[in-house]
Amino acid sequence: MRLILISIALAVASLVMGCNGQKTKKEKSVADNTSATKAYSDEELLDSVQYQTFNYFWDGAEPISGLARERFHMDNVYPNHDKDIITTGGSGFGLMAILVGVERKFITRQQALERFEKIVGFLERADRFHGAWPHWLLPSGKVTPFSKKDNGGDLVETAFLVQGLLAVKEYFKDGNERELKLADKIQKLWEGVEWDWYTKNGEDVLYWHWSPEYNWEMNFPVGGYNECLIMYVLAAASPTHSIKKSVYEKGWALNGKITNDTTYYGLETELNHYEHDKAQVGPLFWAHYSYLGLNPKGLTDQYADYWKLNVNHAMIQYKYAVDNPKGYKGYGENCWGLTSSYSIKGYAGHRPGMDLGVISPTAALSSMPYTPKESMQFLRFIYTKQDSLVGKYGPYDAFSLENNWYLPRYLAIDQGPIPVMIENHRSGLLWKLFMANTDVQKGLDKLGFKTQE
């Protein structure tokens, strides 16, 4: 394994933490931490953050399944759930992060193959509901409820997982006999997802949840712009349980109402981020989760230019931080990015209009393809000016210079997009793999998407 830059002064303070919201007990202010002096290159910084965030899904994985833990708290304080709960969507991100690990020579191809064999074997045995995995699994493979009635299939989390699985399949599909066997098993898992079932008896919309105990009582039809575009693409792409184009047009696109965009900080949002209120833009994970494999460069349909959509989304958030309308300490060119993450008040969905003064590193770092200069400024800032905010698995989930607050804690869904989207910026690896899948190509064609040549 090649030696890379992990020697940045990652001064992880000794913390005594309780539940979310407790401040650090170190005397020195988070905002005053400026210990690093060496001028690290961009490449060194990119290598370092990719290695550390990849490692969340490698060394930090749940050991029985090989999949991603929902969360990992370095203080070993878990107020609500234990650390071995498995996240299916976050595991999809982790599958892609492991591929980054191979390409960056953090691990070997053989090591990755062995881990993927363990993961796929576990997923074959784990609880599924009309082919869809639940949001959370136990190491036994049994479902554990995300909320009371959310104890069945979760189609959105399944889409994130399948996105990762298909990238793995493409990576190994032309390999040796053992690798071909893995690719074949992934194809069977993919074909087993009954996307059409989740239209609830043939409605023109996909539903997020179904439970054998509560049936459709969660009642969450997924429409309007958010993080779920990949679900509709995969549902159309399925070779066994495909949806009709009308499900996309009427359900997701709301009969065209999705195009009711706005202009914010001089930039068009391209699509309507919120159907039922006046918020201009959503949290930045909307620009990441569906696009870990789905390449937005040159991607258009009758509703949007998806590269413009995501670039503008990220730039709006950058401009918002520079403008800093609430006057929060630290906000500016080097410190920006709002998304759903831990916060002083527990888990929260941060965005302009719902801003608690909490910055989530995944927001700017995972936007690297869209805002390379601005995202690199943030990366350099946090590694060289705020190194107490960086630990074993990369930048901690969230921090507030305004409130001198952070916790040494990680979430899979926030760490996962970082190495993947940075790699898409550097080499396009995951975009190339996912977009090469013939089923995906057919699904995009079916929905009327055009892609770059």
C-alpha positions, 0 to 999 in steps of 0.5 A: 500500500502506498504511503500517502499524506496522513501526517497532517497535524490532525490534532484530535482533541481529547473530548468528553462528550454527551448527547448532540449539542455539548461543546468541547471541553478544550480551552482553545477555541475551535476558531483559533486553531491554526497549527499547520504550517507546511504548504501541502499541495492540492494533490496531497490534500485530495489524497489524504481526505480520500484515504481517510473517508474511504477508510470509514467504509474499510476499517470502520465497516461493520465486521460481519456484513462488511457493510457501512455502519450508520454512524461511528462515534469516536467518543463511543457515545451512542445516545440513540442506537448502537454503532453496529446498525447497518445503513443500506443507502450509506453502504451503496456509497461505501461500495463506490468508496472501496472502488476509489480505494482500489484505484488510488492503491489504498487496497488491492483489487483482490482485497476489494473482491474479497470484501465485495464477496462478503457484502453480496453474500450478506445482501443475498441473505438479508431481509428484503421486501419485494426485492427492496432492502430496508433502511437499516439492517442488523448484523444478523441480516434482519430489519430494524425499524428506522421509525415505527412504521418504517420496518419494511422496504425502503426504495430510496435507500435501495436505489442508493445501494443498487447504484453502488452495486452496479458500479461494482459489477461494471468494475469486475464484469470482464475479470477472472472467473471469481470476479465474473461470479460476483458480477453475476450475483449482483445482476441477480440482486438488481433484477430482484428489486420489484420497482413496479411494486412500489407504484402501489397497484399501478399509480403513476408515482413511486412510493418510498416505503412498504411494510408487510406489517403496515403496508402503505401506511407511511404514504410517501409518494416521491415527487418533485426535485430532491435526492431521489432522481436515481430511484426513478432512473433505476426503476425505468432501467430495471430489466425485470420490474421496470416502470412506465415513463408516465410514472416519471413524468406524472410522479417525479416531474409532477406533470411538468410542475417540477420546472417551476424554478427560481433565481437565487443569488443571480443563479437559476435553480433549474428545477423547483426544489420545494413544491410546498413552500418558498425555499429556494434551494435544498440541502447540498446532498441533493446534488450528490446522492443521485450523482455518485454514479449518474453523470450529470455532465451533459445530462439533460431531459425535457425538464433540466440540464443537470450539470447546470442544476448542480453547479448552480446549487453548489454556487448558490450555497457558496455565495450564501456563505460569502454573503452570510446574511445571519452574520455567523462567525467563520462563514465565507470563501473558505468555510461554506456548505449546508446540508443535513447532518449532526448539529447543536440541536441534534440531526438537522436539515441545514440549508439557506433559510434553515441555517443554524450556523452549522457547517457540514464538510461533506457539502463543500467537499462532495461538490468538488466536481461542480465548484473545484476552486471553492471546494478546494478552498474549503478542503485546505481551510479545514486541514490546515487551519481547523485540523482539530475538526479532522479525525481518523475518518476525515473531517467530522460530520459537522461543526459551528465556529459560531458556537465553538461546537463540534463532536468527533462523530461520523455518518456514513451518508455524509462521509461516503460521497466525499471520496466518490465525488472527489474521484469523479472530479479527478478521474470520472471513475464512478461516472464512467462505470455506472453510465457504462451499464447497459440496463442504465443506458436503456433506462435513461433512453426510456425516460428521454434523457440525453447524455454526453457523447 
